[in-house]
Every structure is written in structure tokens, then in C-alpha cells.
Amino acid sequence: MKRVSIAEAKQGLPALVHEAERLGEIELTRRGKTVAYIVSADRRAHEPKRTFVAAFEQWRERYASDVGDDALEVPARRPARKVVIPR
């Protein structure tokens, strides 16, 4: 994968987009640290879609030990309130 600084990307964005189309993705860095990716539309279309619940569960598995299981419990749904909007 190609790595490019943001400063370099600002000077040659059209060429980077063409490279991303060819290579699949380009990593953007700031002071040597990865901060973003330019991903081709073709590659993005083939990535599996995650639901919010699946993403939350993955996050929960990763960070549960850091904050404790009690902090990550999903509260039970409460019945909705009836709201009257005056006319």
C-alpha cells in the first residue's frame, strides 16, 4: 500500500485518486501517523457492510476490559411516550 503525507496529497490529489483506483487504497499520514485512507469505489463496493449493532458488538468486545462490563450494558428499551403536538 502506498503511504502519502497530507501535504503531498494536497499537491497531487487527482493523481492520487487515479492511483487509488489502480491500487485499491492509499494511506494518508500526518507526521508519520496514519490518519485516513483514499479507497477506490470498486474496493469499497466489495467490502462487507456492517450494521450498527455488529459494529457496536465489535467495539464492545475490544474495549470491555478497559472500562468494565457494567459500563457497556445496553439498557432495556422503555415503552415510548405519547407526545401531543398542539396545532
N, C-alpha and C positions, 0 to 999 in steps of 0.2 A: 504494500500500500504506500502511496506517495504521501509525504508529510510536507506541508507548506505553512509558513508563518502567515498571520493575518495581513501583515504589511505587504508581503509578496502577493497575496491573494487580491488585495485592493488594486494592485497594478496590472494584474492579468486575469481578471475573473472570466472573461469569455473563453480564454484558452483553458482555464481550469475546468470549466463546465464541459468542454469537449473531452478533456482527459477523464473526467468522472464518467462520462458516457462510455468511454472506451474501457476504463479500468474497473468501473463499478463504484468506487468511492475514493475520496481524497480527504485526508485528515488535516484539519486546520489547527495551528498551535499558536499560543501566546506565551512568550518567554520559555519556549520549550515544552510547555504543558498542553496536552490535547484539550481543546475547548469545543470543537464542533466537527462535523463531517459534511462534505458535499457528496450526496449519494445520487446515482443515476435513477431516473424514473423507472427503468426496467428492473433494476435491482430492488427498488422499493416496492414495486408491484408484486414481486415474488416473495417478499418477507411475510411470514405468518402474522396475521392480525391478532393482537391481544385485547381481551376485554378489560375493562377497569378492574373487575373482580380478580381476574388472573394476575394482572399487574400488581394489585394490592397484596394478594397472597404471596407473590414472589418477594415483594418488598418486606412483607411481614416475616417470612422465613429468614431473610437475610439480616434483619435488624432486631429481631425479637430479643436476642441475648443482650443487646446494648441498652434497651430501655425497659426490659421486663415484660413478661407476657400480659400482665394486667393492663398495662398502658395500651396494648394493641387489641383489646377485645372490641368487637363491633357491637354497639348497643342494639338491643332488640328494637324492632320497628314499633312505633307507637301509632295508634289509630289517628287518622287525620282529623284536624279540627274543621268544623263547619265555619266558613267565612262568609259573611253577608256584606256585599258591597252596595252601599246606598246609591240610589240613582238620582 
